[in-house]
Amino acid sequence: MSTQKASTKTTPQTQTAQTTSNSTYWQQHVDYNMNIDMDVNTYQYKGNQTLIYTNNSPDVLNRVYYHLYFNAFQPGSEMDIRSRTIADPDSRVGDRISKLQPNEIGYIKVQSLKQNGTDLTYETVGTVLEVDLAKPIQPGERVTFKMVFNAQVPLQIRRSGRNNKEGVALSMTQWYPKLAEYDFEGWHADPYIGREFHGVWGDFDLKLTIDENYVVGGTGYLQNPDAATTNGKKTWHFVAPKVHDFTWAADPDYNHDVIQVPEGPLLHFYYKNTLPADKLNNWKKLQPKTVELMQYFGKHIGKYPYKQYSVIQGGDGGMEYAMCTLITGNRSYGSLFGVTAHEMAHTWFQFLLATNEAKHEWMDEGFTTYISELAENELMGHNKKNPLAGSYGNYIYLANSGNEQPLTTHADRYKYNQAYGIAAYSKGSVFLAQLGYVIGEENLRKTIKKYFNDFAFKHPTPNSIIRSAEKVSGLELDWYLMDFAQTTNTIDYSIKSVDDKTVTLERIGLMPMPIDLRITYTDNTTEDFYIPLQMMRGEKPTSATLKADWAWTHPTYTFEASKAVKSVQIDPSGMMADVDKKNNKIQL
């Protein structure tokens, strides 16, 4: 077998790896070229896939793995069994997979696979294809895999599939044999049990042949809008640069609207023209507001780098994909805007900052919840004092429930779906919001932008956001990541006693924090105090009266106020996730 060394020409992806200053960061690269022929009567399709894989790792690879996600939608699959045995199953799934008939199941069947022209041995194990290589892939080597496969689109149950509850014909997500990611932690060939995804950065070229009356939208730029029809079918040609996924949806009843973001991308909207009149009007009202969302996220995180983004009716709720989202569309206007805000925010927190959603689900869901709640509060004029109060309340409920697991838990291995949901969405959101409490709101805003600039088009980890925050703030923050994300230690501070001018605070929970404190004196004047946490090795910017550091090992902290005290309140902003706020205030 002949091999070809990776070109010395810098591609967008290898440049990303090379420009990481003073680091040994690397990431794999894959280019897909696929030809797909879809039969909309049987919901079966045939595919030819040419995949060029560049091993940018320092390791020799003896095997590779592909995800075959559609195989999850078969009776007896891991997704089916898990859904029928977990204590609180997702109501969208329940026992529906177990009842699928042969013409309703999903599958991807590999017919042949070659490495640089040599036939390979492989085995399908549930939703993973295990492949023995003809020859190991050396560091820096580029190899070509050619695959022939056929597949069937499952009845829509979770995210992907045909004929969803709103009648969308095809919601095609995670629909192709997808090479698993290999990184500094090794292979990530996780079975598809219920959660989300992790993919290899690369370029996609797709030619999709489908009945001429179907309107298609999704990832990538359409190359042939005037494609001719042959025997009642049309071939749509899309290319998508620098993405780690490719999604499309198709329906004969789609309306297709476009609106331009000033100095930004062209927004596409695909929604069924059979929706009730009020819902059709909601989709029209959504469009200028989506322009505002794109501008908000661009301003507060970083510039959207692609030329288009699509909001598409499909799927089973809302789910983010490359350059697009699939959302259910038969909604009130507020709900339609809210789900669009959340899923569009995922473009930054997962599709550009491409965290491993199986291992670090709280980074994509939580950070997305944080920024989309702020966007919705501003753009919809809600004017909530703390738009993240719901996240704080959910997290505190979970922390006190006895069912919390640390955020290091694999997304599929939470005992309860509810515990996963609150951890990922709410505690993840609190992580970022509370980081603003720790380092200061202005430093948090700078941190989010630095995080984007440092790690867009890469695969950041939890340490990545903390390092960005440390570089912005000059503070030591490893303790914050460890306690809040890697344990279930809780924050609980109380006012132990007040005696005239003498105030004593107590740390009850195991997790340390710096303390913001407000004292109201007997003359009704107020004074704010800031008690730094010693292990932070510094202080956040503040106009409050600075007190001496509080070392974590000391369970109590006493200081003298300047005048007789009337009341004391810990954390007057409410941005510290104290799990028992009843002891945070005392009135004399």
Legacy VTK file of the C-alpha trace (Angstrom):
# vtk DataFile Version 3.0
C-alpha trace
ASCII
DATASET POLYDATA
POINTS 588 float
0.000 0.000 0.000
1.370 3.383 -0.917
1.173 6.181 1.606
1.269 9.911 1.184
2.787 12.238 3.715
0.684 15.196 4.800
1.279 18.224 2.616
3.402 21.031 4.001
0.830 23.459 2.632
-1.081 24.970 5.552
-4.769 24.117 5.510
-7.234 26.032 7.681
-7.264 23.180 10.158
-3.537 22.544 10.460
-3.020 26.262 10.767
-5.291 26.215 13.790
-3.053 23.654 15.440
0.179 25.361 14.447
-0.802 28.787 15.725
-1.502 27.681 19.285
1.342 29.524 20.947
3.778 27.644 23.141
1.726 24.462 23.233
1.696 20.959 21.854
-1.965 21.145 20.894
-2.999 19.126 17.842
-6.246 17.925 16.342
-7.182 15.520 13.603
-8.570 16.584 10.225
-10.983 14.829 7.898
-12.501 15.738 4.519
-15.730 14.091 3.360
-16.911 13.723 -0.204
-20.297 11.990 -0.414
-22.788 11.108 -3.122
-26.234 10.215 -1.775
-29.303 8.920 -3.618
-32.479 9.215 -1.518
-35.708 7.303 -2.189
-38.455 9.346 -0.519
-40.977 6.508 -0.891
-39.028 3.866 1.026
-36.928 6.323 3.085
-33.871 4.374 2.063
-30.737 5.844 0.562
-27.471 4.700 -0.960
-24.163 6.381 -0.349
-20.619 6.535 -1.627
-18.191 8.204 0.730
-14.587 9.190 0.134
-12.891 10.283 3.318
-9.398 11.770 3.492
-8.051 11.533 7.022
-4.960 13.373 8.267
-3.321 12.033 11.406
-2.031 15.196 13.070
-1.412 13.286 16.302
2.018 12.093 17.460
0.593 8.555 17.648
0.517 5.572 15.307
-3.114 4.530 14.714
-3.817 0.823 14.282
-7.604 1.065 14.147
-10.275 3.618 13.352
-13.920 3.831 14.350
-17.012 5.212 12.686
-20.291 6.221 14.294
-23.393 4.654 12.728
-25.914 6.685 14.678
-29.064 5.497 12.887
-28.498 1.985 14.277
-29.730 3.320 17.634
-33.281 3.303 16.311
-33.779 -0.448 16.403
-35.556 -2.578 19.033
-33.003 -3.837 21.546
-30.459 -1.100 20.859
-28.584 0.523 23.724
-30.731 3.638 23.343
-33.884 1.528 23.468
-32.835 -0.471 26.533
-31.590 2.574 28.413
-34.809 4.456 27.728
-36.889 1.559 29.033
-34.810 1.038 32.191
-33.936 4.547 33.426
-36.200 5.741 36.234
-37.330 8.896 34.413
-37.205 8.273 30.647
-37.312 11.068 28.101
-40.976 11.257 27.136
-40.021 11.755 23.481
-38.433 8.293 23.452
-40.086 6.156 26.124
-40.629 2.692 24.668
-41.185 3.895 21.085
-37.985 2.347 19.691
-39.018 -1.096 20.910
-42.187 -0.862 18.814
-40.586 0.072 15.494
-41.402 -2.192 12.570
-38.714 -3.300 10.080
-39.669 -0.556 7.620
-39.573 2.049 10.412
-36.206 1.325 12.016
-33.019 3.155 11.251
-29.848 1.533 10.016
-26.564 2.204 8.251
-25.087 -0.882 6.615
-21.541 -0.718 5.305
-21.145 -2.691 2.089
-17.439 -2.141 1.522
-14.570 -0.145 2.996
-11.093 0.389 1.575
-7.958 2.085 2.898
-5.883 3.482 0.039
-7.481 0.869 -2.230
-7.035 -2.112 0.114
-10.108 -3.897 1.493
-10.495 -3.648 5.241
-11.915 -5.912 7.925
-14.607 -4.305 10.040
-17.418 -5.167 12.408
-20.605 -3.310 13.247
-21.126 -3.197 17.011
-24.367 -1.362 17.692
-23.820 2.242 16.645
-20.056 1.874 16.178
-18.110 0.425 13.254
-14.830 -1.106 14.455
-12.221 -1.072 11.680
-8.902 -2.943 11.532
-6.492 -1.068 9.294
-4.538 -2.667 6.464
-1.550 -0.612 7.535
-1.098 1.633 10.594
-1.504 5.350 10.021
1.722 7.110 10.905
1.929 10.559 12.517
1.518 13.182 9.806
0.205 10.648 7.289
-2.847 11.246 5.121
-4.924 8.254 4.041
-8.025 7.780 1.910
-10.971 5.651 3.006
-13.641 4.754 0.463
-16.947 3.354 1.651
-20.130 2.131 0.024
-23.138 1.987 2.327
-26.904 1.869 2.345
-29.227 3.156 5.015
-32.789 3.625 6.132
-34.166 6.735 7.810
-35.952 5.810 11.055
-39.337 7.053 12.047
-38.505 10.277 13.866
-38.129 9.613 17.588
-35.069 11.503 18.854
-33.612 14.427 16.902
-33.263 12.697 13.534
-35.654 10.784 11.325
-38.638 10.927 9.018
-42.154 12.271 9.455
-41.815 14.066 12.758
-44.875 15.048 14.785
-45.271 18.229 12.716
-45.101 16.333 9.440
-41.585 17.309 8.320
-40.528 14.597 5.891
-36.786 14.339 6.552
-34.733 15.585 9.512
-31.317 14.257 8.553
-28.921 14.616 11.464
-26.036 12.250 12.259
-27.163 10.369 9.174
-23.861 9.318 7.551
-20.958 7.073 8.657
-19.036 9.573 10.770
-15.411 9.043 11.721
-14.898 9.091 15.485
-12.650 11.673 17.078
-9.163 10.813 18.296
-7.470 13.348 20.547
-4.998 13.621 23.436
-7.303 11.373 25.468
-7.484 8.696 22.749
-10.494 7.490 20.761
-14.009 8.724 21.471
-16.064 5.945 19.932
-18.994 6.306 22.317
-22.177 4.385 21.545
-25.223 6.518 20.779
-27.407 6.081 23.839
-29.195 9.375 24.144
-26.930 12.354 24.469
-24.953 14.424 22.038
-21.910 14.379 19.823
-18.214 14.955 19.165
-16.738 15.194 15.690
-13.565 15.782 13.688
-13.024 19.170 12.051
-12.872 19.140 8.263
-14.419 20.095 4.935
-17.539 18.506 3.442
-18.658 18.088 -0.160
-22.114 16.534 -0.587
-24.123 15.713 -3.689
-27.661 14.760 -2.668
-30.086 13.332 -5.228
-33.729 13.555 -4.174
-37.197 14.033 -5.705
-37.452 17.353 -7.516
-40.377 18.668 -5.454
-38.412 18.558 -2.173
-36.904 21.753 -0.765
-33.569 21.103 0.985
-31.767 23.229 3.563
-29.014 22.709 6.102
-25.259 22.836 6.470
-23.123 24.196 3.680
-23.348 26.458 0.664
-25.498 25.382 -2.271
-23.355 25.252 -5.414
-26.046 24.652 -8.046
-29.310 26.495 -7.327
-30.362 25.990 -10.949
-29.665 22.257 -11.072
-31.544 20.396 -13.777
-34.098 17.659 -13.109
-33.470 14.142 -14.392
-36.125 11.428 -14.198
-38.032 13.383 -11.577
-35.001 13.876 -9.347
-32.632 16.729 -8.684
-29.072 16.664 -7.348
-28.253 19.313 -4.771
-24.541 20.079 -4.378
-23.382 21.536 -1.061
-19.925 22.383 0.270
-19.167 23.227 3.906
-15.683 24.383 4.967
-14.312 23.978 8.490
-17.174 22.163 10.217
-17.404 18.949 12.236
-20.834 17.810 11.125
-23.232 18.006 8.193
-27.014 18.195 8.583
-29.856 18.609 6.138
-33.638 18.605 6.151
-36.080 18.272 3.287
-39.799 18.626 2.758
-42.033 19.358 -0.257
-44.012 21.962 1.742
-41.199 24.166 3.003
-41.458 27.921 2.724
-37.975 29.349 2.247
-37.300 32.926 3.357
-34.012 34.796 3.593
-32.923 37.910 5.438
-29.514 39.563 5.486
-27.669 40.392 8.701
-25.926 43.754 8.166
-22.206 43.014 7.817
-23.030 39.404 8.673
-24.402 36.175 7.225
-27.494 35.534 5.152
-30.157 33.910 7.320
-32.369 31.190 5.838
-35.703 30.057 7.286
-37.383 26.799 6.258
-40.840 26.107 7.686
-43.921 24.260 6.497
-46.496 26.273 4.601
-49.182 24.036 6.136
-48.761 25.583 9.595
-51.774 27.461 11.012
-51.926 31.137 10.030
-50.874 32.394 13.466
-47.844 30.107 13.487
-46.861 31.197 9.981
-46.998 34.770 11.259
-44.723 33.805 14.161
-42.112 32.578 11.668
-42.280 35.935 9.886
-41.913 37.851 13.168
-38.980 35.625 14.118
-36.826 36.664 11.178
-35.810 40.237 12.127
-35.368 39.100 15.729
-32.984 36.378 14.560
-30.912 39.122 12.937
-30.731 40.772 16.376
-29.696 37.468 17.962
-26.865 37.029 15.468
-25.685 40.560 16.211
-25.952 40.047 19.982
-23.894 36.855 19.992
-21.368 38.342 17.603
-20.923 41.339 19.896
-20.700 39.405 23.166
-18.803 36.270 22.068
-17.155 36.697 18.669
-17.883 37.177 14.992
-19.831 34.423 13.227
-17.362 33.174 10.603
-19.643 31.595 7.975
-21.665 33.272 5.214
-25.028 31.777 6.160
-27.102 30.299 8.967
-30.394 28.398 8.678
-33.331 27.989 11.065
-35.207 24.881 9.965
-38.449 23.318 11.125
-37.752 19.680 11.948
-36.597 17.263 14.623
-38.248 16.910 18.024
-37.602 20.120 19.926
-34.422 22.054 19.267
-30.920 20.886 18.408
-27.837 22.643 17.123
-25.904 21.605 14.030
-23.240 23.061 11.757
-24.440 26.369 10.284
-28.048 25.556 11.193
-30.545 24.382 13.779
-33.582 22.111 13.624
-36.497 23.211 15.794
-40.138 22.276 16.027
-42.158 25.132 14.593
-45.767 24.848 15.773
-45.091 27.140 18.738
-46.093 30.409 20.315
-43.941 33.342 19.292
-42.170 33.518 22.655
-41.337 29.828 22.533
-40.180 30.049 18.919
-37.854 32.926 19.738
-36.574 31.229 22.885
-35.647 27.961 21.195
-34.031 29.838 18.292
-31.989 31.931 20.732
-30.753 28.840 22.558
-29.915 26.798 19.477
-28.259 29.686 17.657
-26.088 30.355 20.724
-24.864 26.773 20.387
-23.160 27.852 17.161
-20.573 29.478 19.420
-20.715 27.142 22.414
-20.234 23.811 20.719
-19.966 24.305 17.005
-17.160 26.823 17.049
-15.925 26.064 20.563
-16.273 22.349 19.851
-16.306 20.742 23.267
-16.875 17.024 23.672
-20.592 17.034 24.503
-20.486 13.536 25.973
-17.789 14.392 28.528
-18.342 18.108 29.086
-22.030 18.546 28.379
-22.249 21.410 30.863
-19.870 23.541 28.801
-22.054 23.621 25.693
-25.492 23.471 27.317
-24.646 25.610 30.316
-22.717 28.327 28.517
-25.422 28.421 25.841
-28.108 28.782 28.514
-26.129 31.616 30.096
-25.711 33.709 26.948
-29.122 32.966 25.428
-30.931 33.939 28.639
-29.073 37.256 28.637
-29.890 37.774 24.957
-33.567 36.967 25.419
-33.815 39.257 28.448
-32.415 42.176 26.462
-33.935 41.612 23.035
-37.403 40.731 24.264
-37.426 43.534 26.828
-38.024 41.291 29.843
-35.783 43.506 31.999
-35.276 40.867 34.665
-32.814 41.907 37.367
-31.241 38.454 37.210
-32.272 36.589 34.043
-30.318 33.576 35.325
-32.326 33.219 38.529
-34.026 30.114 37.131
-30.667 28.416 36.601
-29.608 29.227 40.162
-32.881 27.912 41.559
-32.661 24.676 39.585
-29.071 24.047 40.637
-29.781 24.722 44.315
-32.739 22.337 44.149
-30.498 19.616 42.684
-27.684 20.246 45.170
-30.110 19.792 48.060
-31.932 16.808 46.537
-29.313 14.131 47.194
-29.332 13.210 43.475
-26.540 15.474 42.244
-23.550 13.959 40.431
-20.401 15.924 39.565
-20.134 17.634 36.200
-17.347 15.182 35.319
-20.044 12.498 34.908
-20.365 11.176 31.349
-23.588 12.519 29.865
-25.009 9.023 29.348
-24.274 7.875 32.871
-26.357 10.106 35.056
-28.719 8.102 37.229
-31.634 10.368 36.370
-32.433 12.356 33.243
-33.531 15.216 35.482
-30.155 15.266 37.216
-28.439 15.379 33.821
-30.661 18.204 32.600
-30.195 20.407 35.656
-26.458 19.717 35.799
-25.848 20.386 32.111
-28.137 23.363 31.539
-28.526 25.014 34.950
-25.327 24.246 36.851
-23.327 24.848 33.684
-25.009 28.233 33.329
-24.333 29.040 36.986
-20.671 28.075 36.499
-20.233 30.924 34.037
-22.484 33.427 35.800
-20.831 32.760 39.157
-17.411 33.086 37.541
-18.446 36.713 36.992
-19.080 36.989 40.725
-15.592 35.598 41.398
-13.533 37.636 38.914
-15.847 40.597 38.215
-18.448 41.069 35.477
-16.193 43.057 33.176
-13.491 40.397 33.456
-16.095 37.738 32.639
-17.108 39.595 29.479
-13.448 39.777 28.456
-12.968 36.105 29.358
-15.783 34.944 27.074
-14.291 36.860 24.152
-10.787 35.582 24.904
-12.069 32.026 25.203
-13.616 32.370 21.746
-10.490 33.923 20.245
-8.237 31.292 21.824
-10.293 28.175 21.085
-12.643 28.700 18.123
-12.262 25.873 15.587
-10.640 23.719 18.270
-11.786 21.282 20.965
-11.586 23.171 24.275
-11.797 21.404 27.621
-12.911 22.706 31.036
-9.405 23.899 31.742
-9.545 26.054 28.611
-12.187 28.432 29.960
-10.414 28.655 33.310
-7.077 29.457 31.693
-8.714 32.195 29.621
-10.240 33.600 32.819
-6.917 33.435 34.662
-5.130 35.282 31.889
-7.778 38.003 31.851
-8.127 38.412 35.623
-4.640 37.572 36.875
-6.254 35.354 39.533
-5.699 31.698 40.365
-8.917 29.811 39.579
-8.147 26.090 39.535
-9.957 25.738 42.867
-13.160 27.037 41.277
-13.094 24.536 38.427
-12.236 21.669 40.762
-14.836 22.261 43.461
-17.781 23.378 41.324
-17.300 21.117 38.294
-15.388 18.101 39.571
-17.063 17.512 42.929
-20.489 17.986 44.459
-19.107 20.221 47.202
-21.552 22.992 47.958
-21.306 26.666 48.881
-22.913 27.589 52.183
-21.874 30.663 54.146
-23.751 32.105 57.090
-23.711 35.048 59.461
-22.724 33.425 62.736
-23.084 36.447 64.992
-23.201 40.229 65.146
-22.271 42.053 68.355
-22.490 45.827 67.981
-19.603 46.412 65.507
-18.220 42.861 65.528
-19.330 40.602 62.653
-18.518 36.889 62.499
-19.150 34.836 59.357
-19.043 31.064 59.055
-18.266 28.717 56.189
-20.546 25.677 56.450
-20.184 24.160 52.974
-16.955 22.629 51.729
-16.563 24.866 48.683
-14.674 28.104 49.327
-15.649 31.456 47.836
-14.709 35.110 48.138
-17.447 37.017 49.941
-19.370 40.135 48.996
-21.021 41.609 52.070
-23.370 44.528 52.684
-23.788 46.116 56.099
-26.539 48.532 57.012
-25.649 50.608 60.053
-27.991 51.816 62.772
-27.912 55.284 61.162
-29.348 53.636 57.985
-26.201 54.164 55.916
-24.792 51.150 54.048
-21.291 49.910 53.287
-20.208 47.106 50.970
-17.265 44.891 51.891
-15.183 42.442 49.889
-13.418 39.529 51.605
-10.991 37.881 49.156
-10.396 34.155 49.145
-6.761 33.618 50.021
-6.150 30.861 47.465
-7.221 33.203 44.623
-3.949 35.121 45.125
-5.621 38.422 44.368
-8.894 40.320 44.236
-11.541 41.122 41.676
-11.991 44.803 40.720
-14.419 46.323 43.218
-15.353 49.611 44.848
-16.209 47.812 48.102
-14.152 48.155 51.264
-11.376 45.569 51.036
-10.844 43.304 54.048
-8.134 40.756 54.831
-8.085 37.413 52.990
-10.110 34.480 54.294
-8.156 31.211 54.238
-10.351 28.223 53.370
-9.269 26.138 56.363
-10.644 28.707 58.803
-14.319 27.941 59.424
-15.053 31.442 60.754
-14.026 34.996 59.910
-14.414 37.992 62.238
-13.921 41.685 61.566
-14.852 45.037 63.064
-17.214 47.371 61.254
-16.827 51.119 61.587
-20.187 51.740 63.272
-22.941 49.918 65.096
-24.558 47.349 62.834
-28.264 47.088 62.029
-28.205 44.299 59.385
-25.745 42.157 57.454
-26.268 40.440 54.102
-23.951 37.983 52.349
-23.978 38.237 48.550
-26.503 41.035 47.988
-26.305 40.472 44.188
-27.538 36.891 44.533
-24.862 35.669 42.087
-23.183 33.250 44.504
-24.798 29.814 44.386
-25.208 29.431 48.137
-27.390 26.379 48.734
-28.990 27.777 51.922
-29.789 31.449 51.598
-31.856 31.556 54.802
-28.705 32.155 56.862
-27.265 34.791 54.513
-28.981 37.772 56.142
-29.496 38.932 59.683
-31.563 41.859 60.902
-30.912 43.149 64.403
LINES 1 589
588 0 1 2 3 4 5 6 7 8 9 10 11 12 13 14 15 16 17 18 19 20 21 22 23 24 25 26 27 28 29 30 31 32 33 34 35 36 37 38 39 40 41 42 43 44 45 46 47 48 49 50 51 52 53 54 55 56 57 58 59 60 61 62 63 64 65 66 67 68 69 70 71 72 73 74 75 76 77 78 79 80 81 82 83 84 85 86 87 88 89 90 91 92 93 94 95 96 97 98 99 100 101 102 103 104 105 106 107 108 109 110 111 112 113 114 115 116 117 118 119 120 121 122 123 124 125 126 127 128 129 130 131 132 133 134 135 136 137 138 139 140 141 142 143 144 145 146 147 148 149 150 151 152 153 154 155 156 157 158 159 160 161 162 163 164 165 166 167 168 169 170 171 172 173 174 175 176 177 178 179 180 181 182 183 184 185 186 187 188 189 190 191 192 193 194 195 196 197 198 199 200 201 202 203 204 205 206 207 208 209 210 211 212 213 214 215 216 217 218 219 220 221 222 223 224 225 226 227 228 229 230 231 232 233 234 235 236 237 238 239 240 241 242 243 244 245 246 247 248 249 250 251 252 253 254 255 256 257 258 259 260 261 262 263 264 265 266 267 268 269 270 271 272 273 274 275 276 277 278 279 280 281 282 283 284 285 286 287 288 289 290 291 292 293 294 295 296 297 298 299 300 301 302 303 304 305 306 307 308 309 310 311 312 313 314 315 316 317 318 319 320 321 322 323 324 325 326 327 328 329 330 331 332 333 334 335 336 337 338 339 340 341 342 343 344 345 346 347 348 349 350 351 352 353 354 355 356 357 358 359 360 361 362 363 364 365 366 367 368 369 370 371 372 373 374 375 376 377 378 379 380 381 382 383 384 385 386 387 388 389 390 391 392 393 394 395 396 397 398 399 400 401 402 403 404 405 406 407 408 409 410 411 412 413 414 415 416 417 418 419 420 421 422 423 424 425 426 427 428 429 430 431 432 433 434 435 436 437 438 439 440 441 442 443 444 445 446 447 448 449 450 451 452 453 454 455 456 457 458 459 460 461 462 463 464 465 466 467 468 469 470 471 472 473 474 475 476 477 478 479 480 481 482 483 484 485 486 487 488 489 490 491 492 493 494 495 496 497 498 499 500 501 502 503 504 505 506 507 508 509 510 511 512 513 514 515 516 517 518 519 520 521 522 523 524 525 526 527 528 529 530 531 532 533 534 535 536 537 538 539 540 541 542 543 544 545 546 547 548 549 550 551 552 553 554 555 556 557 558 559 560 561 562 563 564 565 566 567 568 569 570 571 572 573 574 575 576 577 578 579 580 581 582 583 584 585 586 587
